[in-house]
Amino acid sequence: QKEVEQNSGPLSVPEGAIASLNCTYSDRGSQSFFWYRQYSGKSPELIMFIYSNGDKEDGRFTAQLNKASQYVSLLIRDSQPSDSATYLCAVSRSNDYKLSFGAGTTVTVRA
Amino acid sequence: EAQVTQNPRYLITVTGKKLTVTCSQNMNHEYMSWYRQDPGLGLRQIYYSMNVEVTDKGDVPEGYKVSRKEKRNFPLILESPSPNQTSLYFCASSLSKEAGASYYGYTFGSGTRLTVV
């Protein structure tokens, strides 16, 4: 079982719609959760992080965490063509700097 | 500008020819790490360093070496590259909790695309 699992996609959504990305993790000791966006040929960039159960909103992005179910999700509202990228879910333990990454979900926003 | 700088961006080499990929950060970060990214496998950690002279293996360390003689630099060394090390490599750094960091997400370098023929 992989430490972090994501649907590889591609996830295709129309412009203006909500894109919903899911991520599950296997280590119950995981404490910190991150979403990175990676454009083709570029390095990952951090867009959201969440530590506590519930929702965290930042602009058009909302991260949702459910530690009991061991899943974290990312919602992208009012999707724009510029949101077309691969989204990486990453998790770490509280006493460990190591980030374990999922393989990523590719999102395509069609105009 | 706060950044992680990797060099070179692209490298084509032959099997067995030693090479070094450099990584330098200007943010005074304690923690640095190397990842490789392969299609379908995501980012996998090669080595990491908690501070100067402190390094440890990640998930896929075979065939790689690192050193951390200075806080800002964390070079990745391939003593005898093989074709299965063809990949996209990323260096990343992070503040430490001891330094009072409020979050521990990484800052990534621009990546090095290595091809070993």
gemmi code that builds the backbone of each chain (N, CA, C; Angstrom):
import gemmi

chains = {
    "A": [
        ("GLN", (0.847, -1.194, 0.000), (0.000, 0.000, 0.000), (0.880, 1.241, 0.000)),
        ("LYS", (0.605, 2.148, -0.923), (1.375, 3.373, -0.975), (1.039, 4.244, 0.222)),
        ("GLU", (2.033, 5.059, 0.638), (1.801, 5.931, 1.782), (0.744, 6.977, 1.478)),
        ("VAL", (0.789, 7.516, 0.270), (-0.132, 8.571, -0.124), (-0.687, 8.205, -1.494)),
        ("GLU", (-1.994, 8.180, -1.612), (-2.610, 7.786, -2.877), (-3.538, 8.870, -3.389)),
        ("GLN", (-3.433, 9.107, -4.681), (-4.300, 10.063, -5.354), (-4.782, 9.439, -6.652)),
        ("ASN", (-5.948, 9.851, -7.103), (-6.394, 9.474, -8.442), (-5.536, 10.235, -9.444)),
        ("SER", (-5.002, 9.503, -10.404), (-4.061, 10.150, -11.330), (-4.742, 11.084, -12.313)),
        ("GLY", (-6.077, 10.858, -12.518), (-6.776, 11.683, -13.490), (-6.557, 11.155, -14.885)),
        ("PRO", (-6.664, 11.987, -15.913), (-6.889, 13.420, -15.761), (-8.315, 13.742, -15.347)),
        ("LEU", (-8.409, 14.833, -14.594), (-9.689, 15.366, -14.187), (-9.965, 16.572, -15.075)),
        ("SER", (-11.023, 16.479, -15.848), (-11.367, 17.558, -16.764), (-12.619, 18.261, -16.268)),
        ("VAL", (-12.515, 19.579, -16.080), (-13.654, 20.359, -15.601), (-13.830, 21.576, -16.501)),
        ("PRO", (-15.062, 22.036, -16.664), (-15.274, 23.258, -17.463), (-14.879, 24.485, -16.661)),
        ("GLU", (-14.511, 25.514, -17.365), (-14.168, 26.772, -16.709), (-15.330, 27.252, -15.853)),
        ("GLY", (-14.995, 27.680, -14.626), (-16.007, 28.167, -13.705), (-16.566, 27.102, -12.777)),
        ("ALA", (-16.283, 25.848, -13.048), (-16.793, 24.753, -12.220), (-15.875, 24.524, -11.013)),
        ("ILE", (-16.315, 23.606, -10.148), (-15.504, 23.210, -8.997), (-14.736, 21.935, -9.330)),
        ("ALA", (-13.436, 21.981, -9.104), (-12.613, 20.773, -9.251), (-12.396, 20.194, -7.859)),
        ("SER", (-12.623, 18.899, -7.714), (-12.489, 18.225, -6.421), (-11.419, 17.144, -6.517)),
        ("LEU", (-10.392, 17.274, -5.684), (-9.285, 16.329, -5.700), (-9.208, 15.625, -4.347)),
        ("ASN", (-8.970, 14.343, -4.381), (-8.922, 13.549, -3.159), (-7.562, 12.899, -2.959)),
        ("CYS", (-7.251, 12.663, -1.697), (-5.975, 12.066, -1.333), (-6.197, 11.244, -0.066)),
        ("THR", (-5.701, 10.027, -0.045), (-5.756, 9.206, 1.163), (-4.340, 8.859, 1.584)),
        ("TYR", (-4.145, 8.642, 2.877), (-2.822, 8.328, 3.390), (-2.912, 7.168, 4.359)),
        ("SER", (-1.826, 6.445, 4.493), (-1.863, 5.206, 5.268), (-1.348, 5.351, 6.694)),
        ("ASP", (-0.503, 6.341, 6.951), (0.122, 6.484, 8.259), (-0.752, 7.317, 9.193)),
        ("ARG", (-1.308, 6.674, 10.212), (-2.183, 7.406, 11.144), (-1.424, 8.450, 11.951)),
        ("GLY", (-0.094, 8.344, 11.982), (0.716, 9.327, 12.688), (0.936, 10.608, 11.914)),
        ("SER", (0.426, 10.685, 10.698), (0.597, 11.885, 9.883), (-0.106, 13.067, 10.530)),
        ("GLN", (0.578, 14.200, 10.524), (0.044, 15.371, 11.231), (-0.080, 16.603, 10.347)),
        ("SER", (0.743, 16.676, 9.313), (0.765, 17.869, 8.465), (0.458, 17.462, 7.030)),
        ("PHE", (-0.350, 18.297, 6.367), (-0.838, 17.914, 5.044), (-0.726, 19.103, 4.107)),
        ("PHE", (-0.251, 18.824, 2.925), (0.069, 19.898, 1.995), (-0.485, 19.575, 0.614)),
        ("TRP", (-0.845, 20.640, -0.092), (-1.163, 20.515, -1.512), (-0.189, 21.401, -2.296)),
        ("TYR", (0.435, 20.774, -3.280), (1.337, 21.482, -4.167), (0.756, 21.455, -5.578)),
        ("ARG", (1.015, 22.527, -6.297), (0.639, 22.599, -7.716), (1.919, 22.540, -8.533)),
        ("GLN", (1.887, 21.747, -9.593), (3.058, 21.614, -10.446), (2.643, 21.745, -11.903)),
        ("TYR", (3.100, 22.824, -12.528), (2.892, 22.979, -13.952), (3.909, 22.106, -14.693)),
        ("SER", (3.555, 21.737, -15.899), (4.395, 20.841, -16.691), (5.812, 21.404, -16.836)),
        ("GLY", (6.789, 20.616, -16.439), (8.183, 21.028, -16.570), (8.676, 21.976, -15.503)),
        ("LYS", (7.814, 22.263, -14.518), (8.186, 23.210, -13.464), (8.283, 22.488, -12.119)),
        ("SER", (8.744, 23.227, -11.120), (8.858, 22.642, -9.794), (7.548, 22.796, -9.027)),
        ("PRO", (7.301, 21.949, -8.053), (6.081, 22.076, -7.250), (6.079, 23.371, -6.451)),
        ("GLU", (4.923, 23.964, -6.309), (4.764, 25.162, -5.484), (3.634, 24.921, -4.488)),
        ("LEU", (3.873, 25.323, -3.249), (2.907, 25.098, -2.186), (1.704, 26.012, -2.361)),
        ("ILE", (0.499, 25.440, -2.338), (-0.700, 26.259, -2.419), (-1.543, 26.194, -1.145)),
        ("MET", (-1.483, 25.096, -0.411), (-2.279, 24.986, 0.805), (-1.580, 24.052, 1.786)),
        ("PHE", (-1.754, 24.329, 3.075), (-1.360, 23.370, 4.091), (-2.429, 23.359, 5.173)),
        ("ILE", (-2.609, 22.227, 5.801), (-3.649, 22.080, 6.816), (-3.175, 21.104, 7.868)),
        ("TYR", (-3.464, 21.418, 9.131), (-3.041, 20.560, 10.230), (-4.214, 20.001, 11.029)),
        ("SER", (-5.339, 20.727, 11.038), (-6.462, 20.353, 11.892), (-7.629, 19.845, 11.066)),
        ("ASN", (-8.404, 18.965, 11.672), (-9.607, 18.476, 11.004), (-10.516, 19.637, 10.628)),
        ("GLY", (-11.182, 19.480, 9.486), (-12.106, 20.510, 9.054), (-11.654, 21.127, 7.746)),
        ("ASP", (-12.141, 22.322, 7.504), (-11.882, 23.029, 6.255), (-10.953, 24.212, 6.497)),
        ("LYS", (-10.153, 24.478, 5.482), (-9.322, 25.675, 5.486), (-9.437, 26.311, 4.109)),
        ("GLU", (-9.791, 27.579, 4.088), (-10.028, 28.256, 2.820), (-8.968, 29.308, 2.565)),
        ("ASP", (-8.547, 29.409, 1.312), (-7.599, 30.443, 0.898), (-7.955, 30.816, -0.528)),
        ("GLY", (-8.674, 31.924, -0.661), (-9.099, 32.348, -1.994), (-10.039, 31.336, -2.620)),
        ("ARG", (-9.695, 30.867, -3.798), (-10.556, 29.893, -4.482), (-10.268, 28.457, -4.044)),
        ("PHE", (-9.300, 28.277, -3.179), (-8.907, 26.934, -2.745), (-9.447, 26.633, -1.339)),
        ("THR", (-9.941, 25.415, -1.171), (-10.348, 24.926, 0.139), (-9.749, 23.547, 0.358)),
        ("ALA", (-9.019, 23.404, 1.446), (-8.499, 22.088, 1.835), (-9.391, 21.531, 2.927)),
        ("GLN", (-9.658, 20.244, 2.857), (-10.481, 19.572, 3.846), (-9.710, 18.375, 4.391)),
        ("LEU", (-9.721, 18.240, 5.717), (-8.974, 17.157, 6.357), (-9.885, 16.360, 7.265)),
        ("ASN", (-9.795, 15.053, 7.151), (-10.523, 14.137, 8.027), (-9.535, 13.070, 8.472)),
        ("LYS", (-8.972, 13.248, 9.651), (-7.932, 12.335, 10.135), (-8.505, 10.965, 10.470)),
        ("ALA", (-9.740, 10.910, 10.933), (-10.344, 9.622, 11.275), (-10.468, 8.739, 10.036)),
        ("SER", (-10.789, 9.351, 8.910), (-10.929, 8.617, 7.658), (-9.648, 8.620, 6.845)),
        ("GLN", (-8.655, 9.341, 7.324), (-7.347, 9.412, 6.681), (-7.446, 9.902, 5.236)),
        ("TYR", (-8.153, 10.988, 5.077), (-8.188, 11.582, 3.750), (-8.110, 13.101, 3.852)),
        ("VAL", (-7.573, 13.657, 2.806), (-7.491, 15.106, 2.670), (-7.902, 15.444, 1.242)),
        ("SER", (-8.646, 16.514, 1.075), (-9.122, 16.869, -0.248), (-8.827, 18.338, -0.537)),
        ("LEU", (-8.897, 18.658, -1.804), (-8.700, 20.038, -2.257), (-9.820, 20.381, -3.212)),
        ("LEU", (-10.488, 21.497, -2.929), (-11.501, 22.005, -3.844), (-10.979, 23.272, -4.493)),
        ("ILE", (-11.159, 23.352, -5.793), (-10.808, 24.561, -6.524), (-12.115, 25.118, -7.089)),
        ("ARG", (-12.524, 26.247, -6.540), (-13.772, 26.866, -7.010), (-13.495, 27.786, -8.178)),
        ("ASP", (-14.536, 27.993, -9.005), (-14.419, 28.902, -10.156), (-13.130, 28.581, -10.937)),
        ("SER", (-13.004, 27.347, -11.341), (-11.775, 26.892, -11.993), (-11.462, 27.722, -13.228)),
        ("GLN", (-10.178, 28.018, -13.384), (-9.697, 28.810, -14.509), (-8.720, 27.968, -15.342)),
        ("PRO", (-8.570, 28.299, -16.619), (-7.584, 27.556, -17.428), (-6.190, 27.551, -16.798)),
        ("SER", (-5.844, 28.603, -16.074), (-4.535, 28.670, -15.414), (-4.397, 27.672, -14.265)),
        ("ASP", (-5.514, 27.058, -13.876), (-5.454, 26.025, -12.830), (-5.062, 24.664, -13.405)),
        ("SER", (-4.972, 24.565, -14.713), (-4.586, 23.311, -15.351), (-3.152, 22.978, -14.961)),
        ("ALA", (-3.010, 21.893, -14.227), (-1.707, 21.516, -13.669), (-1.857, 20.142, -13.006)),
        ("THR", (-0.768, 19.652, -12.483), (-0.816, 18.452, -11.648), (-0.766, 18.876, -10.194)),
        ("TYR", (-1.651, 18.311, -9.385), (-1.737, 18.666, -7.978), (-1.227, 17.499, -7.130)),
        ("LEU", (-0.244, 17.809, -6.315), (0.412, 16.802, -5.489), (-0.038, 16.931, -4.047)),
        ("CYS", (-0.437, 15.828, -3.482), (-0.766, 15.763, -2.058), (0.474, 15.264, -1.326)),
        ("ALA", (0.782, 15.874, -0.178), (1.954, 15.457, 0.601), (1.597, 15.437, 2.073)),
        ("VAL", (2.180, 14.488, 2.794), (1.909, 14.383, 4.228), (3.205, 14.173, 4.992)),
        ("SER", (3.215, 14.572, 6.255), (4.370, 14.311, 7.103), (3.916, 14.060, 8.535)),
        ("ARG", (4.771, 13.371, 9.286), (4.522, 13.156, 10.702), (4.942, 14.410, 11.470)),
        ("SER", (4.476, 14.543, 12.695), (4.762, 15.753, 13.447), (6.226, 15.858, 13.824)),
        ("ASN", (6.880, 14.717, 14.012), (8.275, 14.752, 14.429), (9.222, 14.415, 13.292)),
        ("ASP", (8.788, 14.632, 12.089), (9.571, 14.196, 10.939), (9.430, 15.232, 9.844)),
        ("TYR", (10.548, 15.653, 9.272), (10.471, 16.644, 8.219), (10.163, 16.037, 6.875)),
        ("LYS", (10.213, 14.740, 6.795), (10.041, 14.103, 5.495), (8.630, 14.302, 5.001)),
        ("LEU", (8.512, 14.720, 3.764), (7.231, 14.779, 3.092), (7.099, 13.568, 2.182)),
        ("SER", (6.002, 12.833, 2.338), (5.695, 11.737, 1.420), (4.649, 12.246, 0.441)),
        ("PHE", (4.920, 12.049, -0.837), (4.067, 12.612, -1.872), (3.233, 11.544, -2.561)),
        ("GLY", (2.031, 11.937, -2.951), (1.274, 11.123, -3.880), (1.798, 11.347, -5.288)),
        ("ALA", (1.317, 10.530, -6.214), (1.791, 10.625, -7.602), (1.188, 11.812, -8.339)),
        ("GLY", (0.143, 12.410, -7.756), (-0.426, 13.605, -8.361), (-1.682, 13.346, -9.168)),
        ("THR", (-2.542, 14.352, -9.214), (-3.751, 14.338, -10.042), (-3.631, 15.446, -11.070)),
        ("THR", (-3.754, 15.080, -12.328), (-3.681, 16.078, -13.398), (-5.064, 16.666, -13.643)),
        ("VAL", (-5.133, 17.975, -13.572), (-6.392, 18.700, -13.778), (-6.303, 19.499, -15.065)),
        ("THR", (-7.335, 19.386, -15.875), (-7.439, 20.192, -17.087), (-8.733, 20.988, -17.014)),
        ("VAL", (-8.610, 22.305, -17.106), (-9.772, 23.180, -17.106), (-10.014, 23.615, -18.539)),
        ("ARG", (-11.146, 23.221, -19.085), (-11.436, 23.526, -20.488), (-12.300, 24.783, -20.579)),
        ("ALA", (-11.881, 25.641, -21.498), (-12.574, 26.932, -21.656), (-13.937, 26.746, -22.330)),
    ],
    "B": [
        ("GLU", (16.036, 37.697, -3.466), (14.870, 36.816, -3.599), (15.187, 35.480, -2.933)),
        ("ALA", (14.245, 35.039, -2.072), (14.413, 33.758, -1.402), (14.238, 32.630, -2.416)),
        ("GLN", (15.225, 31.750, -2.475), (15.112, 30.701, -3.477), (16.053, 29.534, -3.195)),
        ("VAL", (15.750, 28.442, -3.887), (16.622, 27.278, -3.930), (17.139, 27.176, -5.362)),
        ("THR", (18.444, 27.154, -5.507), (19.058, 27.172, -6.832), (19.735, 25.837, -7.116)),
        ("GLN", (19.325, 25.227, -8.206), (19.932, 23.959, -8.635), (20.669, 24.181, -9.951)),
        ("ASN", (21.757, 23.482, -10.103), (22.481, 23.482, -11.371), (23.119, 22.117, -11.617)),
        ("PRO", (23.148, 21.686, -12.890), (22.545, 22.343, -14.052), (21.055, 22.059, -14.161)),
        ("ARG", (20.373, 22.704, -15.076), (18.967, 22.428, -15.322), (18.783, 21.160, -16.163)),
        ("TYR", (19.682, 20.973, -17.082), (19.636, 19.789, -17.944), (21.031, 19.176, -18.006)),
        ("LEU", (21.082, 17.856, -18.012), (22.371, 17.174, -18.077), (22.196, 15.839, -18.767)),
        ("ILE", (23.004, 15.621, -19.796), (23.072, 14.326, -20.464), (24.471, 13.787, -20.234)),
        ("THR", (24.570, 12.573, -19.734), (25.867, 12.002, -19.440), (25.882, 10.525, -19.841)),
        ("VAL", (27.052, 9.936, -19.752), (27.189, 8.527, -20.106), (27.303, 7.675, -18.848)),
        ("THR", (26.953, 6.445, -18.979), (27.013, 5.510, -17.860), (28.407, 5.484, -17.251)),
        ("GLY", (28.446, 5.624, -15.915), (29.700, 5.500, -15.194), (30.491, 6.774, -15.001)),
        ("LYS", (30.090, 7.859, -15.615), (30.837, 9.112, -15.485), (30.296, 9.911, -14.305)),
        ("LYS", (31.111, 10.071, -13.291), (30.696, 10.746, -12.055), (30.172, 12.145, -12.336)),
        ("LEU", (29.104, 12.510, -11.628), (28.563, 13.852, -11.786), (28.035, 14.375, -10.448)),
        ("THR", (27.953, 15.683, -10.376), (27.432, 16.352, -9.182), (26.379, 17.353, -9.608)),
        ("VAL", (25.250, 17.331, -8.926), (24.212, 18.336, -9.108), (24.240, 19.225, -7.871)),
        ("THR", (24.405, 20.511, -8.087), (24.532, 21.413, -6.945), (23.172, 21.954, -6.520)),
        ("CYS", (23.062, 22.270, -5.239), (21.847, 22.864, -4.676), (22.269, 23.877, -3.619)),
        ("SER", (21.724, 25.056, -3.705), (22.049, 26.095, -2.743), (20.788, 26.871, -2.397)),
        ("GLN", (20.613, 27.169, -1.101), (19.455, 27.958, -0.660), (19.935, 29.163, 0.135)),
        ("ASN", (19.202, 30.270, -0.001), (19.606, 31.526, 0.649), (18.629, 31.938, 1.754)),
        ("MET", (17.907, 30.959, 2.319), (16.875, 31.264, 3.307), (17.278, 30.822, 4.715)),
        ("ASN", (18.509, 30.374, 4.861), (19.000, 29.911, 6.155), (18.180, 28.725, 6.700)),
        ("HIS", (17.704, 27.899, 5.781), (16.929, 26.734, 6.179), (17.829, 25.636, 6.722)),
        ("GLU", (17.348, 24.980, 7.798), (18.111, 23.880, 8.365), (17.954, 22.599, 7.542)),
        ("TYR", (16.756, 22.365, 7.082), (16.428, 21.093, 6.472), (16.521, 21.185, 4.959)),
        ("MET", (17.226, 20.226, 4.359), (17.308, 20.145, 2.908), (17.137, 18.698, 2.477)),
        ("SER", (16.636, 18.526, 1.262), (16.309, 17.177, 0.813), (16.422, 17.093, -0.700)),
        ("TRP", (16.692, 15.897, -1.179), (16.681, 15.617, -2.611), (15.572, 14.621, -2.923)),
        ("TYR", (14.851, 14.914, -4.010), (13.806, 14.030, -4.503), (14.065, 13.746, -5.978)),
        ("ARG", (13.603, 12.602, -6.424), (13.525, 12.337, -7.843), (12.059, 12.119, -8.213)),
        ("GLN", (11.709, 12.535, -9.408), (10.333, 12.436, -9.848), (10.272, 11.645, -11.147)),
        ("ASP", (9.507, 10.575, -11.124), (9.349, 9.711, -12.276), (7.863, 9.538, -12.565)),
        ("PRO", (7.497, 9.429, -13.838), (6.071, 9.304, -14.206), (5.395, 8.150, -13.478)),
        ("GLY", (4.249, 8.441, -12.891), (3.478, 7.418, -12.198), (3.958, 7.086, -10.804)),
        ("LEU", (5.161, 7.548, -10.455), (5.720, 7.234, -9.132), (5.767, 8.445, -8.224)),
        ("GLY", (5.565, 9.606, -8.762), (5.588, 10.807, -7.947), (6.983, 11.157, -7.477)),
        ("LEU", (7.046, 11.943, -6.431), (8.311, 12.390, -5.852), (8.755, 11.399, -4.794)),
        ("ARG", (9.969, 10.915, -4.924), (10.514, 9.977, -3.957), (11.791, 10.562, -3.358)),
        ("GLN", (11.904, 10.468, -2.034), (13.027, 11.092, -1.356), (14.292, 10.246, -1.497)),
        ("ILE", (15.396, 10.902, -1.823), (16.669, 10.212, -1.997), (17.493, 10.311, -0.713)),
        ("TYR", (17.787, 11.529, -0.291), (18.519, 11.813, 0.936), (17.974, 13.096, 1.529)),
        ("TYR", (18.229, 13.259, 2.812), (17.879, 14.507, 3.455), (18.934, 14.875, 4.477)),
        ("SER", (18.871, 16.141, 4.905), (19.832, 16.635, 5.883), (19.110, 17.537, 6.869)),
        ("MET", (19.280, 17.247, 8.157), (18.639, 18.058, 9.186), (19.455, 19.313, 9.505)),
        ("ASN", (20.747, 19.240, 9.249), (21.607, 20.396, 9.496), (23.014, 20.068, 8.998)),
        ("VAL", (23.941, 20.977, 9.210), (25.309, 20.768, 8.741), (25.864, 19.471, 9.309)),
        ("GLU", (26.477, 18.685, 8.441), (27.113, 17.415, 8.797), (26.127, 16.350, 9.276)),
        ("VAL", (24.830, 16.561, 9.078), (23.825, 15.569, 9.469), (23.019, 15.195, 8.235)),
        ("THR", (23.246, 13.983, 7.725), (22.500, 13.514, 6.557), (21.966, 12.120, 6.818)),
        ("ASP", (20.925, 11.748, 6.083), (20.359, 10.412, 6.261), (19.655, 9.992, 4.972)),
        ("LYS", (19.496, 8.669, 4.842), (18.898, 8.116, 3.638), (17.394, 8.333, 3.615)),
        ("GLY", (16.895, 8.544, 2.409), (15.460, 8.576, 2.193), (14.978, 7.222, 1.723)),
        ("ASP", (14.046, 7.218, 0.804), (13.451, 5.961, 0.344), (14.234, 5.280, -0.775)),
        ("VAL", (14.970, 6.054, -1.569), (15.669, 5.495, -2.726), (17.104, 6.001, -2.788)),
        ("PRO", (17.947, 5.682, -1.795), (19.296, 6.244, -1.742), (20.353, 5.535, -2.580)),
        ("GLU", (20.046, 4.327, -3.082), (21.073, 3.541, -3.753), (21.602, 4.264, -4.988)),
        ("GLY", (22.923, 4.357, -5.074), (23.557, 4.983, -6.216), (23.792, 6.471, -6.061)),
        ("TYR", (23.431, 7.022, -4.908), (23.576, 8.461, -4.666), (24.394, 8.716, -3.405)),
        ("LYS", (25.042, 9.869, -3.385), (25.714, 10.360, -2.189), (25.390, 11.829, -2.025)),
        ("VAL", (25.470, 12.295, -0.790), (25.265, 13.722, -0.516), (26.285, 14.170, 0.516)),
        ("SER", (26.419, 15.469, 0.657), (27.227, 16.033, 1.737), (26.598, 17.352, 2.172)),
        ("ARG", (26.842, 17.733, 3.414), (26.319, 19.005, 3.920), (27.416, 19.641, 4.782)),
        ("LYS", (28.350, 20.249, 4.087), (29.466, 20.895, 4.776), (29.138, 22.324, 5.180)),
        ("GLU", (28.215, 22.922, 4.457), (27.760, 24.273, 4.779), (26.233, 24.240, 4.818)),
        ("LYS", (25.669, 25.155, 5.582), (24.221, 25.154, 5.748), (23.505, 25.396, 4.424)),
        ("ARG", (24.046, 26.226, 3.572), (23.337, 26.617, 2.372), (23.448, 25.610, 1.223)),
        ("ASN", (24.425, 24.731, 1.249), (24.687, 23.853, 0.107), (24.431, 22.388, 0.418)),
        ("PHE", (23.860, 21.697, -0.569), (23.544, 20.275, -0.375), (23.673, 19.580, -1.734)),
        ("PRO", (24.884, 19.290, -2.162), (25.077, 18.682, -3.484), (24.684, 17.207, -3.525)),
        ("LEU", (24.211, 16.778, -4.671), (23.873, 15.374, -4.925), (24.923, 14.801, -5.861)),
        ("ILE", (25.524, 13.702, -5.451), (26.618, 13.100, -6.201), (26.204, 11.721, -6.706)),
        ("LEU", (26.424, 11.512, -8.006), (26.237, 10.187, -8.591), (27.609, 9.679, -8.992)),
        ("GLU", (28.137, 8.745, -8.219), (29.508, 8.276, -8.427), (29.643, 7.513, -9.746)),
        ("SER", (28.655, 6.695, -10.073), (28.689, 5.904, -11.293), (27.277, 5.816, -11.854)),
        ("PRO", (26.848, 6.860, -12.540), (25.450, 6.914, -12.995), (25.085, 5.746, -13.906)),
        ("SER", (23.839, 5.318, -13.787), (23.313, 4.269, -14.651), (22.019, 4.759, -15.290)),
        ("PRO", (21.593, 4.139, -16.390), (20.381, 4.604, -17.086), (19.139, 4.656, -16.200)),
        ("ASN", (19.050, 3.808, -15.169), (17.861, 3.847, -14.305), (17.858, 5.054, -13.376)),
        ("GLN", (18.896, 5.873, -13.444), (18.913, 7.128, -12.691), (18.487, 8.302, -13.564)),
        ("THR", (18.098, 8.017, -14.793), (17.501, 9.046, -15.638), (16.192, 9.482, -14.993)),
        ("SER", (16.095, 10.775, -14.682), (14.937, 11.242, -13.934), (14.977, 12.761, -13.837)),
        ("LEU", (13.932, 13.310, -13.232), (13.879, 14.730, -12.894), (14.154, 14.856, -11.401)),
        ("TYR", (15.159, 15.627, -11.061), (15.593, 15.745, -9.672), (15.258, 17.121, -9.108)),
        ("PHE", (14.776, 17.112, -7.863), (14.463, 18.361, -7.179), (15.166, 18.412, -5.834)),
        ("CYS", (15.746, 19.553, -5.574), (16.245, 19.868, -4.251), (15.184, 20.711, -3.552)),
        ("ALA", (15.042, 20.533, -2.252), (14.050, 21.292, -1.501), (14.618, 21.650, -0.143)),
        ("SER", (14.122, 22.740, 0.434), (14.565, 23.120, 1.771), (13.379, 23.584, 2.597)),
        ("SER", (13.602, 23.586, 3.920), (12.529, 23.943, 4.835), (13.121, 24.474, 6.128)),
        ("LEU", (12.386, 25.367, 6.771), (12.751, 25.772, 8.118), (12.526, 24.613, 9.074)),
        ("SER", (13.141, 24.692, 10.221), (12.944, 23.650, 11.222), (11.962, 24.133, 12.291)),
        ("LYS", (11.341, 23.168, 12.954), (10.428, 23.510, 14.037), (11.190, 24.200, 15.159)),
        ("GLU", (12.436, 23.752, 15.386), (13.225, 24.346, 16.448), (13.476, 25.825, 16.186)),
        ("ALA", (13.470, 26.182, 14.917), (13.693, 27.587, 14.562), (12.400, 28.382, 14.646)),
        ("GLY", (11.327, 27.728, 15.062), (10.069, 28.432, 15.232), (9.244, 28.532, 13.980)),
        ("ALA", (9.518, 27.646, 13.023), (8.745, 27.695, 11.784), (7.277, 27.398, 12.062)),
        ("SER", (6.408, 28.135, 11.424), (4.980, 27.924, 11.638), (4.416, 26.874, 10.710)),
        ("TYR", (5.135, 26.543, 9.661), (4.728, 25.436, 8.820), (5.972, 24.875, 8.178)),
        ("TYR", (5.867, 23.694, 7.667), (7.075, 22.974, 7.264), (7.028, 22.568, 5.808)),
        ("GLY", (6.275, 23.312, 5.022), (6.281, 23.002, 3.605), (7.622, 23.321, 2.984)),
        ("TYR", (7.914, 22.630, 1.946), (9.191, 22.796, 1.264), (9.161, 23.941, 0.265)),
        ("THR", (10.340, 24.526, 0.043), (10.590, 25.361, -1.121), (11.452, 24.534, -2.059)),
        ("PHE", (11.014, 24.393, -3.293), (11.716, 23.550, -4.256), (12.604, 24.362, -5.186)),
        ("GLY", (13.684, 23.747, -5.610), (14.477, 24.286, -6.695), (13.774, 24.052, -8.022)),
        ("SER", (14.371, 24.563, -9.091), (13.746, 24.501, -10.419), (13.848, 23.135, -11.078)),
        ("GLY", (14.668, 22.267, -10.513), (14.758, 20.917, -11.058), (15.945, 20.719, -11.979)),
        ("THR", (16.423, 19.488, -12.022), (17.493, 19.086, -12.930), (17.034, 17.847, -13.675)),
        ("ARG", (16.955, 17.967, -14.993), (16.555, 16.800, -15.787), (17.816, 16.080, -16.234)),
        ("LEU", (18.002, 14.882, -15.686), (19.206, 14.097, -15.954), (18.878, 12.937, -16.876)),
        ("THR", (19.682, 12.796, -17.911), (19.585, 11.644, -18.809), (20.918, 10.916, -18.804)),
        ("VAL", (20.878, 9.623, -18.507), (22.090, 8.803, -18.504), (21.974, 7.793, -19.646)),
        ("VAL", (22.912, 7.856, -20.579), (22.848, 6.978, -21.764), (23.939, 5.900, -21.708)),
    ],
}
model = gemmi.Model(1)
for chain_id, residues in chains.items():
    chain = gemmi.Chain(chain_id)
    for i, (resn, *xyz) in enumerate(residues, 1):
        res = gemmi.Residue()
        res.name, res.seqid = resn, gemmi.SeqId(i, " ")
        for name, pos in zip(("N", "CA", "C"), xyz):
            atom = gemmi.Atom()
            atom.name, atom.element = name, gemmi.Element(name[0])
            atom.pos, atom.b_iso = gemmi.Position(*pos), 0.0
            res.add_atom(atom)
        chain.add_residue(res)
    model.add_chain(chain)
structure = gemmi.Structure()
structure.add_model(model)
structure.setup_entities()
